[in-house]
């Protein structure tokens, strides 16, 4: 069964929303827009007057439900705001991180963690499909079935604190970043479900020669078995909703930065400073971040030829360099062709380290 094509959802202006939803948006604007970053960080999470209603999240959830219906599935997960993305055990619902409910908090998230997980339409839909895989697994107790265990493994396997993916493996689908399907059997199922659900994915053709096709066919069989059926588990409970989280945003971000190593000084700062310039004499030159962005495609192509690595892996390294150059406020300080050549060498070195010196162990 083929779902409708994905389309980019436009953000509705407050005056275009129904009155009740307009009030929700206006309250959040009144509270958050006047505050500095320091003032925001001092707020408790429970004091954020946020709701999904009236935000872009509401339309993305509606798109997800349309995709499920197009597949003949009656299941609709319920949603709430929390501090992170997750779908709890025994609850067929999905927590969405609070920052996606307001543009001011999106800016704060980017400053604190250098990225916004789910911050674009496409990325958000990818995560929603993934989390729906967990939710539908729970709703219909799919992990208890023998076919699930035989193909994906046992759900009782302990979650590791980190995992070491094999980028070249064809035993797993590719959906979220960092080969997330390889982290745990439950994540393997959720990632496979997400690929199966996405409209226009053409998974039968794309994965035809991969061992992962067996997993996709298993998901297809499982979904056929529950088409038109009501969930077995129907709990509408919410776990760690925003209204019950008493810690401040400052504490929240301190813990997340420590967990993901964001506060660790980059061992490549010296390389970046040698490649680019922080000298005030070059303040009118193009920023290093803009320069790397401009040559990004060429970096992928050239470094891939040199190293034999996937463009995706190389892009992770380039993105890290771009973000760090922004933090260090670096600019071009030498001849463009010379800087480009040295940038390619640095990306190649960093890609090699990323893959072969443990840098590709991913925190869960």
N, C-alpha and C positions, 0 to 999 in steps of 0.2 A: 504494500500500500504506500502510495507516495503522498507526502504532506505538501502543503503550499510552500512557495519559496519564501526564504527569510527576507525581511525588509528592514531597513533602518527606521527606528522609531524616533519621531521628532518630539522634542521637549515641549510640553504645553506651557504657555505663559500663565501666571496666576489668574489673570482676568479671563482666561479661556476655560477655567475649571468651574464645575458646579460649586455653589456657595459653600457647602460643608467642607469640601476638599480645599477650596480656596482659603478658608480660614486656617486649615492645618498648615498649608504652605506659608501663609503670612505670619503665623505664630513662630514658626521655625526661623523665618527671615528676621523677624523683629528680635529674636533672642540671639542669633548667631552672627549675623552680618556685621554688627557694630564692634564685635570683640576682636582684640588682638590675639595672636597665637598664644601668648603667655596667659591671657585671660581664659581662652578656650581650654588650655591644658589644666587649669585649676578647677574646671567644672567636673562634677561627678557625672558618670555616665547615666545614672538614673535621673539626673536633672535635665537631660536633653529632651526637649519636647518634640520628639520625632515620630513620624508615622509613615507607613508605606503608602497610605492613601494620598492621591494627588501627586505622587512623584513618578519619575520615569520607571521606577521598579514595578509599579502597578501595571504598566503596559507590557513590560517584559514578562511578567508573570502570566498575563493574558495570552501572550504569544506562546509561552510554554504550554499552557493548557490547550491551545488550539493544536499544537503539535501532537500532544497526547491523544486528543480526540480524533485527529486524522489517522492515528494508528489503531483506532478502535478500542482505546483504553478509557474506561470510565474514571480511573483514578485521578484525583487532583490533590496534590500535597497542600498543606496549609503553611503559612509563612509568618515569621515574626522577625523583629530586629534584635540583634545581639552584638557581641563584640567581634565575631568572626563568622566565616562560612562553616556550617556543619549540619549534619542530619543525625539526630541522636538515635541510639539503640532503643528499640521498642516504641518509637514515636515516628509515624510516617509523615514528618513535616521537615521544613527547612528553615534554618536560621540564616539571615542575611546580615552582613556587617553594617553597622549603624552609619558609617561614613557615606555609603551609597545613597542615603536618604536626603543628603543636602550637599550642594556644591561647595559651601564653605568648608565642610568637613572633608570633602574630597581633596581640597587644596592642602589642608593640614596633614592628611594621610600621606600625600606625596612628599611633603617636606620632612615628615618624620621617618618614613620608610623607603623613600626614593621611588616608590611605585604605588599604584592603586590597583589592587587585585579586583578584577571585575569592573574596572573603570570605563571600559568601552562597551558599546552595544554587543559586539561579537564576543568579547571575553566574558561578559556577564552571562550571555546565553549559554556559552560553553559550560560555565560553572553551574548554572541552573540545571542544565541537562545532566551533568555529573551527579549533583546532589539529589536529583530526582531518581537517579539509579539507586542510590542508597535508600531513599524513601519508599520506592516501589518494592524493593527487596524486603524491607520491613513490613510493608502493608500486606504483602501476600506470603510472607515467610518463605521466600524462595530459597534462602540459603540452607533450609532444612532438606531440600530435595537432593536425591542422590546425584542427579545429572549436574547440578550446580557444584557439588563437592568434587565430582570426578573431573570437571573441566576447569574450575577456577581454584580449587583447593578449599581447605577448611577455614571457615570464618573465625574459628577460635584461635587461630595462629596469632601469637602476640604481635602487637604493633611495634616496630623498631623505632628508636629515637631518630634514626636517619637511615637512608638506604643508598646503595651504590648502583645506579642504573647501568645497563648495557645499551648504549644508543643504537647499536647495529642489530639488536634482537628483533626478530619478526614474529616472536611468540606473543607479542602484545600489540594492541592498537595504539595509535598516536592520537591523543586528543588534547589534554592539558599539557602544560610545559613540564620539562624535566622528566619525561617518560614516566608519569605518575602511576600508570597502570602496574609498574613493576614494584611498587612499594608494599603491597599487601593484597591478598585474594579479594577482599571486599572492594578495594580500589580498582582492581582489575575488572571486576564485574561492573562497577559504576562507570568506568571509562568505556567499556565495551558497549554498555547500554547507551551512553551518550552518543557514540558514533552511530549506533543503530537508529537512534531517534532523530538525529539531525536531518531536516529536509534536504534532499538532493545530495546526500553523502555518497551514494553509489558504492556502498561498502562491498557489495558482492564483486564488483569489478576491481576496486582498488586493492582489496585484500585477497584476491583470488589465489595468488601464489604463496601466500603467507600461512604459516601454521595458525595464526590468530583467526583465520576464517572459521575455524571450528568453534571458537568462542562466540563469534558473531552469529553463527547458525544456531548455537545453543540459546542465546538471548532471543533470537527470532522465534524459536520453538517455545520458550518459556512465555513470551509475550502473547503468542497465539493461544496458549492454554488459559490465559486470564482475560482475554478480550471479552468485553461486555460484562465482566463479573465485578461484584463489589469487593472491596478489600476485607480481609479477615481481621486485621488490626486497624481500628478506626479512631484511636486516641487523637484528641485535638490539643493535647498538652503542649506547653512551651517550656523549653529548657533554657535557663539563664537569659530570660528576656531583658531587654535594656532597662526596663523600669526597676529591676531588682539588683542591678549592678552598682554597688556603692563606691567603687574605686574611681579615682579621678582619671581623666584622659592622660595626664602626665604619667601616672603609675602604669596605665595600660601600655603606653608607648615605650616606657623604659623596659618593661618586661619583654615586649615583642622585639625591640631592637637588640636586647641581650640574646634572645632565643635565636634570632636569625643572623647574629653577628654583624648587624649594621653599624654598631659603634666601634668595631675593630678597625684600627687604622689600616689603610690599604698599603700592602707591601710594595705596590707598584706606584705609589705617589711620586717617588724619586724618578721613575722612568717617565711618568707623565709630565713632570716638571722639566725634564731634559728635552722631551719631545716638543712641548709647548712653552708658553711664557706667561709669567705672572707680573712681568715688569710693567709699571705704569706707562712706560714709553710706547707700549703696544696696545694701549687700552682702546684705540680706535680700530684695531684689527678685528677680523672675524673671530668669533669665539671658537674654542677648540671643540665644544659640543656641536656647534652648527657645522663645522668642518667635517667632523666624523660622521654626522648625519648625512651630509651631502655625498660623501664617498662610500657610504655604507654598502651599497650593492656591489661596488667594485671590490671592497674589502672582502665580502663574502666569497665572490668568485675567485679572486686571486689566492686568498688564504686556503680556500677549499682545495685548489689545485696543489698548493704546496704541502698541505697536511693530510689530505684525503679525508677530512672530517666533514660532517654534515653542516650545511649552511646554518641550520638552526642552532647548533652548538656554538658556532662562531658568533652568531648574533647575540647570544647570551653574554659573551665576552665583550663585544662591541658596546652593548647597552650598558654594561657595568662601567666601561671606560667613559662613555658619554655622561652618565650620571656623576661620576667622580670628577670629571672635568668641570661640570657645572658647580659642584661643591667647592672646588679649588679656584674657580673663576679664571680659568686658563684661556689664553688666546694664541693665535698663530704668531710666531716670532721669527720664522725663517722662510726660505723659498718653498712654495707650495709643493712642487714635485719632490723635493727632498723630504719634507715633512710627511708627504703621502707614503713614500717608500719606507721611511722609518716606522710609520704607523702600521703598515702591513707587517713588518717584521715583529713589532711588539704584539700585535694581535695573534700572530702565529705562535709566538712564544707563550703567550697567556693561554691560548687554546690548548697547547700541548700540556701545560701545567694543570689546566682545568680538568683534563681527562686522565692524566697519568700520575698525578701526585696527590690524589685524594680530594681535589677541589670539587669533584662532581658528586660528593656525598651530600645528599639533600636532607635538610631537617624537615621533619613532619610536624 
